[in-house]
Every structure is written in structure tokens, then in C-alpha cells.
Amino acid sequence: MEFAMLNIIKGKKLGMTSVFDGSGTTLPATLIRPFRMVVTGLKTPERDGYAAVQVAYDETTAKHVNRPMKGVLARAGVKGYYRKFFEAKVQPEELDNYTLGQEIDPAEFLDYWGEVDIWGTSKGKGFAGGVKRWGFAGQQRTHGDPDNRRPQSGGATDPARVFKGSHRPGRMGNRRATVHQLSCFEYHHAINVLVVQGSVPGPNGGEVTLKVRRRLSDEEVQAIQADREAMDGALQERLRKEREEMERKAKEEAARKAREEAEREAREAAEREAQEEAQPEVEAGAPPETAPTATDGSASPAEDAVKPQESERIAEPPATEPVAGEVEAESGDATAESES
């Protein structure tokens, strides 16, 4: 079956990244994930007046599909549910390559796409002025001009009207936008991602349509496959070297930890030995040394040293209070002296 004859596919924009070309130049790129599609109808020139393939895409659950769409899928013998449909025009002789219910995997033919046109719904910006919407230069920003972002006048006096289609403020974005002649860098089969040069209209997660503009020749396909094999070989070699380097570092780290552990244990053992040598040796069975005590009941030398101080305090004459007669005599002598 010739999958390469299908010239339109639907996909989801994942985001942007950057890639390197053969000379090492960094180029902007967009990542697109194509939908898996299934044939649900064939349009013939005899019955419909044109040749086309009706395709369903964007697989979903039963609750998101109405009854007419379920009927179309059931008549085509499709397993599962798809919420969206589109038609891809083909040559009448190419209709024999497709059957109802046939699943179309974009991975079968995306390798043969060289350049594509991509369209989608641009991001909505809301109501925007002429400077943002059309890139007007605006008026001067100096000398106190307060209207530097206002648009031009409505026109001359003679027509006395505004011509249709003139650039004016209004709603910006949220409409179909197309970019032409974008190069397909590569298609990753394992993750179902197509890498396209440049930017693509719409937000991340938005739906886009890709239409082939130029298919690759057999020589170009062979060159791409050879480059891919060479890149895969170089990648495998780099991964092998990185794996060996990681293993070597892991072994060195394990040896370093073992060496540090051995050094720590040796240091702790040396510290324990030094502490044991510093402690005095105690004879087995000898009682500990205590202060000497007198067995005959006499005081110890320490007590004898304290006793003289106590005897000195006792030897001091105590202070005595004066007798009442002596107090009266002293007071009488003091009175006589004052009278004389």
C-alpha cells in the first residue's frame, strides 16, 4: 500500500526548540505530533464528482461522539471512537490503495516529506490598536505629545469616507494563519514527533494541518537514511563512552569511601589506645587511698589545724555590758563637769 500518496495530515503543536544543522548553526524548530488516522469513507468521481479519502482522527471516548458520527464509524468498521473528520484529495487511480477501516500511520510516509505548508488558528490577542496590530510607527515620543500611539486620520476631505480594508484598530488574532515552504528536519518514530523548521501558528497544544509541498526524491531519502544511521552509530558510541565513564566514577567513589572508612577506624583505634595508656594502672585488690584517721580517738592533723583557730576565737574576752551603778556614776561626773 502506498502511504506516501496521502498529502495532508493533522497534528498537535507541542512547542518549539532549537536544532543544529550540519555546519553547527542553531536553527529554530517546532515539534508536532501527528494524529493516528483511520479511513472512514471514499469519494469517487462517478458518485461524488471528485476523488478523495475521508479520514477520522483525534481518538477519544464514546461520550464525546454523537450518534451520526458513531454511525459513520460503525459503517466503516472502525474500532474505537474519533471526534473529527477531514478529506484528503487524491488521484482517482490512488483510491484502490485505501479501504474502509484502514488505519493510516503517518510514520509510514513522513520520512519522504521535504517541505510542507502548515496552517492553524493563530493566538487571539483581543482588541488591539494600530501599533500592535499593524506595526504603525506612532507619533513622536517627545515634546509632550500625549497621543503617540493613536492612528492616522480618517482620510482626506474629497472622498469624505474611509476606504474599506484600511488598517485600523480591531480584533487581532484567532483566525486561520498559514506558513509556507517549511522544511521537515526529521521524524522520530519512537515518540511520534515531527521536527519542522521555523514557527507554526497557534498555541502549544493547538491543532495544525500539514500539507506536503515537495516530496523527497529517492536519492534524498537514501542520503537521509545514511545520515541517520551514521548519527545513530555516533550516538551509540557516545552513550557507551558515557556509560563507561559513569562506571569508572562509581568505582572510584566506592574505593574512596572504603579508604576513608578504614582511615577513620584506624584513627579511632589509635585514640582508644592512647586513652588507655594515659590512665594510671590500678593494682588488683588494693584499696583506694584515703585520708589518714587516728585510731586512738585523737583528732586528725586536719582537725588539729582547725582547732587553734577555734581556741583563738574562744580566748578573746567577751564584750560585757556596763553595770547600772557605773552608768549612774559616769553620768554624774559628766553633769558636774558641765556645771563647772
Phi and psi in degrees as a GROMACS rama.xvg file:
@    title "Ramachandran Plot"
@    xaxis  label "Phi"
@    yaxis  label "Psi"
@TYPE xy
-92.9633  91.2223  GLU-2
-69.4517  -26.4693  PHE-3
-66.96  -11.277  ALA-4
-74.1637  -20.6893  MET-5
-75.0981  117.837  LEU-6
-104.081  2.98288  ASN-7
-135.001  135.04  ILE-8
-137.634  162.229  ILE-9
-111.005  147.282  LYS-10
-151.528  176.053  GLY-11
-119.06  130.343  LYS-12
-75.293  124.527  LYS-13
-94.3028  -32.0645  LEU-14
149.745  -172.267  GLY-15
-116.39  157.274  MET-16
-152.409  -167.088  THR-17
-135.198  146.493  SER-18
-131.362  164.997  VAL-19
-110.998  136.197  PHE-20
-87.1252  -171.479  ASP-21
-63.657  -28.3444  GLY-22
-89.2786  0.207846  SER-23
89.0969  8.29305  GLY-24
-79.5551  137.293  THR-25
-81.745  128.672  THR-26
-124.255  141.118  LEU-27
-72.1123  146.718  PRO-28
-147.881  153.45  ALA-29
-116.538  138.451  THR-30
-98.5898  127.27  LEU-31
-128.447  132.966  ILE-32
-106.168  108.874  ARG-33
-67.4755  146.617  PRO-34
-78.2712  148.637  PHE-35
-78.7262  133.109  ARG-36
-120.823  159.967  MET-37
-141.025  140.398  VAL-38
-78.957  126.184  VAL-39
-118.624  -5.83409  THR-40
-170.268  154.478  GLY-41
-126.329  127.947  LEU-42
-101.725  122.147  LYS-43
-108.417  150.665  THR-44
-62.6352  -32.6683  PRO-45
-67.9163  -40.1791  GLU-46
-94.4165  -39.5401  ARG-47
-112.032  -10.4677  ASP-48
87.7171  -2.81646  GLY-49
-156.253  163.167  TYR-50
-107.065  123.722  ALA-51
-157.748  163.657  ALA-52
-117.387  123.366  VAL-53
-87.3249  127.593  GLN-54
-126.25  135.995  VAL-55
-103.575  144.719  ALA-56
-149.117  178.863  TYR-57
63.4334  75.2458  ASP-58
-64.4984  141.386  GLU-59
-148.857  -165.184  THR-60
-100.752  172.329  THR-61
-65.765  -30.8368  ALA-62
-70.3066  -15.3517  LYS-63
-97.9329  8.32024  HIS-64
-121.92  129.442  VAL-65
-81.9636  176.021  ASN-66
-67.7425  -43.1102  ARG-67
-59.0788  -40.734  PRO-68
-67.0547  -36.5727  MET-69
-63.6432  -36.524  LYS-70
-64.71  -41.8711  GLY-71
-61.6542  -44.6545  VAL-72
-66.1251  -37.3456  LEU-73
-67.977  -41.6634  ALA-74
-65.0707  -30.5037  ARG-75
-83.2012  -5.77794  ALA-76
71.4955  33.3353  GLY-77
-86.2128  134.02  VAL-78
-91.9474  128.666  LYS-79
98.0241  -175.785  GLY-80
-130.258  138.928  TYR-81
-129.146  140.397  TYR-82
-98.2435  -12.5523  ARG-83
-133.117  154.427  LYS-84
-135.584  155.181  PHE-85
-156.347  166.232  PHE-86
-117.764  137.683  GLU-87
-117.783  118.422  ALA-88
-72.1216  138.398  LYS-89
-135.564  171.987  VAL-90
-75.9613  147.278  GLN-91
-55.5928  -36.8303  PRO-92
-72.5702  -12.7294  GLU-93
-86.8233  -8.16835  GLU-94
-64.8211  -25.5741  LEU-95
-68.116  -14.1216  ASP-96
-81.5025  -5.85464  ASN-97
-125.708  145.36  TYR-98
-133.379  157.13  THR-99
-64.663  138.157  LEU-100
82.4634  0.546457  GLY-101
-75.8078  131.226  GLN-102
-84.9701  134.362  GLU-103
-111.688  115.58  ILE-104
-97.317  117.333  ASP-105
-59.5129  -22.0411  PRO-106
-62.9401  -18.0657  ALA-107
-75.5543  -22.9866  GLU-108
-133.603  -5.50782  PHE-109
-68.0693  -22.6385  LEU-110
-65.8486  -18.1497  ASP-111
-97.735  3.00897  TYR-112
-89.0557  129.097  TRP-113
-99.2637  -55.7308  GLY-114
-129.739  146.283  GLU-115
-136.962  155.852  VAL-116
-104.537  133.379  ASP-117
-125.87  132.314  ILE-118
-133.614  154.212  TRP-119
-165.459  -177.051  GLY-120
-90.5942  120.889  THR-121
-69.694  163.059  SER-122
-67.2887  134.752  LYS-123
-79.3403  130.515  GLY-124
-107.676  -4.6789  LYS-125
79.0917  -165.1  GLY-126
-73.6594  123.811  PHE-127
-128.708  152.487  ALA-128
-81.0965  178.19  GLY-129
-66.8509  -31.4584  GLY-130
-66.2599  -43.781  VAL-131
-79.9792  -38.7878  LYS-132
-78.5099  -40.2332  ARG-133
-119.633  -1.44252  TRP-134
77.5547  29.1726  GLY-135
-60.1347  146.022  PHE-136
-74.0145  -25.7058  ALA-137
79.0822  179.572  GLY-138
-94.9087  -176.652  GLN-139
-65.1511  149.571  GLN-140
-96.9221  5.00166  ARG-141
-123.597  -179.423  THR-142
60.171  31.5838  HIS-143
70.5472  23.3841  GLY-144
-74.606  116.923  ASP-145
-86.6972  -8.54897  PRO-146
-117.465  51.298  ASP-147
-78.7937  -9.03932  ASN-148
-116.359  9.10587  ARG-149
-80.2033  149.312  ARG-150
-75.104  -178.001  PRO-151
-75.7716  179.853  GLN-152
-71.8366  169.607  SER-153
-73.0203  -19.3278  GLY-154
142.227  -176.659  GLY-155
-80.305  170.249  ALA-156
-73.6233  -31.1617  THR-157
-63.5612  -52.4363  ASP-158
-72.5127  -28.0449  PRO-159
58.2461  33.5983  ALA-160
-160.638  167.932  ARG-161
-100.904  128.223  VAL-162
-70.0887  141.528  PHE-163
-68.4811  145.002  LYS-164
85.3813  2.31732  GLY-165
-72.6218  153.184  SER-166
-74.1284  117.158  HIS-167
-135.961  163.839  ARG-168
-61.6979  148.052  PRO-169
174.887  -169.055  GLY-170
-72.1575  131.891  ARG-171
-115.226  136.898  MET-172
79.1078  -167.127  GLY-173
58.8477  43.3505  ASN-174
-145.649  167.854  ARG-175
-67.6012  132.88  ARG-176
-132.916  142.254  ALA-177
-127.083  137.727  THR-178
-118.232  138.117  VAL-179
-109.784  151.834  HIS-180
56.4781  53.493  GLN-181
-93.5727  138.863  LEU-182
-85.1261  138.46  SER-183
-89.8717  113.148  CYS-184
-70.1109  -56.9793  PHE-185
-164.954  164.085  GLU-186
-124.964  125.523  TYR-187
-95.1436  110.059  HIS-188
-68.1703  -36.2873  HIS-189
-64.6005  -36.0243  ALA-190
-113.068  2.04432  ILE-191
56.2096  58.106  ASN-192
-131.993  129.346  VAL-193
-102.506  130.815  LEU-194
-102.271  119.368  VAL-195
-118.302  139.547  VAL-196
-70.3358  140.282  GLN-197
85.0431  -169.22  GLY-198
-99.2353  158.094  SER-199
-128.566  139.468  VAL-200
-62.7198  150.37  PRO-201
103.474  163.874  GLY-202
-81.1529  170.133  PRO-203
-64.4679  131.949  ASN-204
91.1008  -5.41527  GLY-205
-78.5427  156.239  GLY-206
-84.5231  137.331  GLU-207
-131.696  157.293  VAL-208
-117.778  131.66  THR-209
-113.792  128.587  LEU-210
-123.933  129.478  LYS-211
-68.1607  135.213  VAL-212
-105.711  -37.3779  ARG-213
-148.801  128.903  ARG-214
-89.7288  152.249  ARG-215
-77.105  145.948  LEU-216
-78.235  169.157  SER-217
-62.1109  -38.4003  ASP-218
-64.0669  -41.2583  GLU-219
-65.6554  -38.9418  GLU-220
-64.2688  -43.5637  VAL-221
-62.9833  -40.1414  GLN-222
-64.3337  -40.2604  ALA-223
-64.6425  -42.5849  ILE-224
-64.4144  -39.6385  GLN-225
-64.5814  -42.7306  ALA-226
-63.1631  -37.8907  ASP-227
-67.0385  -41.0322  ARG-228
-64.0946  -41.1222  GLU-229
-64.0672  -41.3915  ALA-230
-65.2688  -39.2746  MET-231
-63.7778  -41.4983  ASP-232
-63.5191  -43.5362  GLY-233
-64.3295  -37.5213  ALA-234
-65.8149  -42.8044  LEU-235
-62.8281  -39.8494  GLN-236
-64.764  -41.2857  GLU-237
-65.5237  -40.7909  ARG-238
-64.083  -37.8249  LEU-239
-63.9004  -43.6388  ARG-240
-65.0846  -40.803  LYS-241
-64.068  -38.9027  GLU-242
-65.0934  -43.3319  ARG-243
-63.1261  -40.0621  GLU-244
-64.2039  -40.7622  GLU-245
-64.1514  -41.4685  MET-246
-63.9127  -41.1446  GLU-247
-62.8384  -43.8439  ARG-248
-64.5901  -36.7733  LYS-249
-65.0534  -41.2417  ALA-250
-64.6862  -43.1259  LYS-251
-62.5421  -39.7008  GLU-252
-65.2072  -41.9676  GLU-253
-64.1533  -41.5162  ALA-254
-65.2748  -39.049  ALA-255
-64.0148  -43.5084  ARG-256
-63.5873  -41.1351  LYS-257
-63.9763  -40.5914  ALA-258
-64.5812  -43.3553  ARG-259
-63.7435  -38.1428  GLU-260
-65.1871  -41.5939  GLU-261
-65.084  -42.2387  ALA-262
-62.9393  -39.5776  GLU-263
-64.7924  -43.9233  ARG-264
-63.0406  -41.1555  GLU-265
-64.759  -40.1015  ALA-266
-64.951  -41.8588  ARG-267
-64.6755  -38.9182  GLU-268
-64.4552  -41.0928  ALA-269
-64.5601  -39.7236  ALA-270
-63.9217  -40.8215  GLU-271
-63.3981  -42.3682  ARG-272
-62.8798  -41.0142  GLU-273
-63.8955  -39.8301  ALA-274
-65.4046  -39.1781  GLN-275
-66.2767  -38.2459  GLU-276
-69.6731  -31.5681  GLU-277
-73.4706  -24.8311  ALA-278
-75.2249  138.945  GLN-279
-68.7818  144.386  PRO-280
-77.3121  128.563  GLU-281
-101.5  125.054  VAL-282
-68.6187  142.684  GLU-283
-67.3062  126.581  ALA-284
84.0599  -8.93644  GLY-285
-79.1606  132.189  ALA-286
-72.1611  154.696  PRO-287
-69.0453  149.688  PRO-288
-66.2877  133.807  GLU-289
-130.323  166.033  THR-290
-66.9209  136.731  ALA-291
-66.9834  139.061  PRO-292
-121.919  148.363  THR-293
-82.7997  130.12  ALA-294
-85.6246  -17.7093  THR-295
-91.8166  11.5083  ASP-296
89.0144  -6.95459  GLY-297
-75.6727  163.713  SER-298
-75.0447  152.862  ALA-299
-75.0637  164.696  SER-300
-56.6687  -36.1391  PRO-301
-65.9617  -39.3901  ALA-302
-69.0362  -35.555  GLU-303
-64.003  -33.733  ASP-304
-69.5499  -26.4621  ALA-305
-83.5422  -31.4466  VAL-306
-62.0855  -42.3505  LYS-307
-56.5586  -37.6413  PRO-308
-63.7455  -40.7334  GLN-309
-66.9284  -38.5201  GLU-310
-66.9986  -35.2191  SER-311
-63.3149  -43.2165  GLU-312
-63.6407  -34.9418  ARG-313
-73.0596  -33.8042  ILE-314
-69.2834  -22.4676  ALA-315
-63.4355  135.318  GLU-316
-67.5834  135.121  PRO-317
-74.2753  149.407  PRO-318
-73.2222  125.597  ALA-319
-108.223  148.1  THR-320
-82.2198  144.5  GLU-321
-68.006  148.698  PRO-322
-77.1976  155.096  VAL-323
-62.2403  -39.0873  ALA-324
-65.6013  -39.3845  GLY-325
-65.9579  -36.6349  GLU-326
-64.073  -41.0174  VAL-327
-68.2471  -37.9318  GLU-328
-64.1213  -42.4165  ALA-329
-64.2709  -40.8163  GLU-330
-65.7994  -36.0428  SER-331
-66.9978  -42.6257  GLY-332
-59.7693  -41.0153  ASP-333
-64.7685  -32.8307  ALA-334
-72.731  -39.4628  THR-335
-64.5054  -41.2459  ALA-336
-63.4375  -37.1289  GLU-337
-68.8707  -34.0833  SER-338
-72.1297  -38.47  GLU-339
